[in-house]
Amino acid sequence: MRKIKYISFALLLAANLTGCSDQFLEDEREYGTYDESLVYENFETAEQRVNYLYQLLLPRATGSTDEGTDFLTSSGVEDDWSACTEEFGGSSIFNDPTQILTSVGNSLPDFFHVQPHLGPWNRIRECNDIIQGVTNSQSLTEEQKNELLGQAYFFRAWRYYLLVRIYGGVPIITEKQNPVVGDSEGLDKVVPRSSTGACIEFICQDLENAYNMLPSTWDTGKYGRVTKGAALALEGRVRLWWASPLFNRTNDRARWQAAYDVNTRAVNELQAAGINGSVAGGENAKAWAHLFNTYTGGNEAVFVTLYNNLSEVEGLEVHKWNNWEHSIRPGNTNGGGGMTPTAEIVDLFPMADGKPAAESSLPYDELCFFLNRDPRFYRTFAFPGVEWLFNDQNIDMHSSTTSFFPDAYEGGEDYVLWNYCWFENEEDKTDESEGGVRGADKLTSDRGVYVRKRSDDYGLANANLFTYNTMAGNGSGFKTSANPYMEIRYAEVLLNLAESACGIGETGEAWNLLKDIRARVYPADMEADNYGLAMNGSQAETFAAILYERQIELAYEGKRFDDMRRWMLFDGGAGQESLNPSWALSGWGGNTCTYLGVTSANDQARANGSKHRIILYVTDGTGGNSDDADPLLDVARPAGLTLDEDFHYSLEHGEYADANVRAVAEFYHTYLTRKDLPTDEYDNGQYSTFRPEYYFIGLRQSAQSNNSTLLQNIGWHDNITGGDGTFDPVAE
């Protein structure tokens, strides 16, 4: 398979800064202390300084940024952010009722200070250094300066955005500070927190600077760099945060107007640059699924991180792998074992008519949950009986090194996932807390549904961006993947514009944008029915429809926790006035959940006791914990579903649109039973609870001890004064 070449920025930096010692390069890497005439008076070396920002600050496909030293970004994995949502079961430090986070000690996560030379302020210093050095350069042309500065302004804004959305206002530092103590004994380098409003304006100004300096597109050799469209899209996201209830307690229309204006500009700029989200071809959102593993981003990628599938080279950082594919693939393919969605999100997806199950005219079969579903359902989840193909590199999949692989298939190009399970004892079948003892086809997990979203499925284009490997080690399984990761894609920008339009009362425009989103995946003959959308409703109903569409379209992309924070969906904003009387929501009817007509996450946990995961177990028969104990070992299975089938089913007439789908559904009904297992049980009637103060987390003691001017957020103990926090992260 063709290897995609992508040289690490660290290697490029070392290769281009010739004549410098290794120690000098290490100093560059950590502190940026060097003679600027060696770097900023030459375009090639100045460009390597900018390239270094990409290495430091691009978001990762499996979460985090800053070389893994903090986890301010979520990208769809089961981390502390997404575990608070309906995407994954269990709980996290943010909604664990058995532990209350405090700013004293180390229980509170630290995204503010981290480590002196690896944390956010070092990264901001790198950006400031480049902005200062390029601006003062005597040799670079105006065109060269704009190209370099545009990228630096973008990444400084990106890094500030990551901080501000968590903490509110932070210190604004616009120049490279000299750490050497002067006459002021360094006090001039201690910068207090700016208001959140001031930070928002600062971020947006940086992004306007980036927009004015960056190109709309780059030459092919520079694909992946930020563009005018990326700058406006990020600014649109920032403005949307500022307009949302988390910050906008009074529902100030001017903030929605600002968000609308910049998101409109972003869509127009992206469309002019060829990023228009055009999707065509294939059944059940096949072309849509392929958007996530198109290396050059197609017409969807706005802010993208590139990867390669180069082999490791000792002593050199030439490989950069996307581990997402490995993490979602089942263990019997030498994958990481897979990720488990909740039963709640499986049931949440729309039906094939575009409506939720409770509102649909189509029947919902909880056992055969794959019937009559939204096209995106089939590309978001994998379940028993579906093909999940991969290029096995012509490896013998039945050798001594591939004993994990099911005997029923020749190799990756005919692999079908059969992940039902069985119990060892009959009584375990009715025990609410008992899971299966083992899965079919050598699976050791009882997982009934897998996350499939963003998979580099061989069935999509008969090609893979990973190099499959059955040997143990760093590159085993699907790890050497060059699949790109889209932090911002065109669909999100459309959804951001839809929400902004709703915010200024343009609900008709908002519905039309939702229609544009669905037109990409639904059959053309559903246009007359608006793809199941109401196309009218109050402002509250329109907001609710937009947030629902975001749950579906952006599932497992790391966006749901942000939406839940922005809209305060854990409790609707209840209890905010107890932290600060001015924080009570005077807009949104006083409670966002009531306003939207949804149940808060805390109330759902109280009512249901837990989120759940689906297992599909053998109805009749039991078996032990071994591969040959499958009670259905001698039962013929139907052919695997290619996902090109028509999944429609009529309950009234008992008719299936496709014979293969019928065969799989009948197999389910004949041999399998669905069981929803709780994922987060607590003693003494406790349930997952997101506390009011967690919407803005506090500064840990280590952060305040390094800057005595850092006021603590309201709702948290101030480690400097010994009293309550006084900084208002909602204030302008």
Secondary structure as GFF3:
##gff-version 3
##sequence-region A 1 732
A	DSSP	alpha_helix	9	16	.	.	.	ID=ss1
A	DSSP	alpha_helix	22	30	.	.	.	ID=ss2
A	DSSP	three_ten_helix	36	38	.	.	.	ID=ss3
A	DSSP	alpha_helix	43	57	.	.	.	ID=ss4
A	DSSP	three_ten_helix	66	68	.	.	.	ID=ss5
A	DSSP	three_ten_helix	82	84	.	.	.	ID=ss6
A	DSSP	alpha_helix	120	135	.	.	.	ID=ss7
A	DSSP	alpha_helix	142	167	.	.	.	ID=ss8
A	DSSP	three_ten_helix	187	189	.	.	.	ID=ss9
A	DSSP	alpha_helix	196	213	.	.	.	ID=ss10
A	DSSP	three_ten_helix	220	222	.	.	.	ID=ss11
A	DSSP	alpha_helix	228	243	.	.	.	ID=ss12
A	DSSP	alpha_helix	253	272	.	.	.	ID=ss13
A	DSSP	alpha_helix	286	290	.	.	.	ID=ss14
A	DSSP	three_ten_helix	291	293	.	.	.	ID=ss15
A	DSSP	beta_strand	301	305	.	.	.	ID=ss16
A	DSSP	alpha_helix	324	328	.	.	.	ID=ss17
A	DSSP	three_ten_helix	331	333	.	.	.	ID=ss18
A	DSSP	alpha_helix	343	348	.	.	.	ID=ss19
A	DSSP	three_ten_helix	357	359	.	.	.	ID=ss20
A	DSSP	alpha_helix	377	380	.	.	.	ID=ss21
A	DSSP	beta_strand	381	382	.	.	.	ID=ss22
A	DSSP	beta_strand	386	387	.	.	.	ID=ss23
A	DSSP	three_ten_helix	412	414	.	.	.	ID=ss24
A	DSSP	beta_strand	416	417	.	.	.	ID=ss25
A	DSSP	beta_strand	421	422	.	.	.	ID=ss26
A	DSSP	three_ten_helix	426	430	.	.	.	ID=ss27
A	DSSP	beta_strand	438	439	.	.	.	ID=ss28
A	DSSP	beta_strand	450	451	.	.	.	ID=ss29
A	DSSP	alpha_helix	458	461	.	.	.	ID=ss30
A	DSSP	beta_strand	485	489	.	.	.	ID=ss31
A	DSSP	alpha_helix	490	503	.	.	.	ID=ss32
A	DSSP	alpha_helix	507	519	.	.	.	ID=ss33
A	DSSP	three_ten_helix	524	532	.	.	.	ID=ss34
A	DSSP	alpha_helix	539	553	.	.	.	ID=ss35
A	DSSP	alpha_helix	560	566	.	.	.	ID=ss36
A	DSSP	alpha_helix	576	579	.	.	.	ID=ss37
A	DSSP	three_ten_helix	581	583	.	.	.	ID=ss38
A	DSSP	three_ten_helix	588	590	.	.	.	ID=ss39
A	DSSP	alpha_helix	592	596	.	.	.	ID=ss40
A	DSSP	alpha_helix	601	608	.	.	.	ID=ss41
A	DSSP	beta_strand	612	618	.	.	.	ID=ss42
A	DSSP	three_ten_helix	627	629	.	.	.	ID=ss43
A	DSSP	beta_strand	649	650	.	.	.	ID=ss44
A	DSSP	beta_strand	655	656	.	.	.	ID=ss45
A	DSSP	alpha_helix	659	671	.	.	.	ID=ss46
A	DSSP	beta_strand	672	678	.	.	.	ID=ss47
A	DSSP	three_ten_helix	692	695	.	.	.	ID=ss48
A	DSSP	alpha_helix	701	705	.	.	.	ID=ss49
###
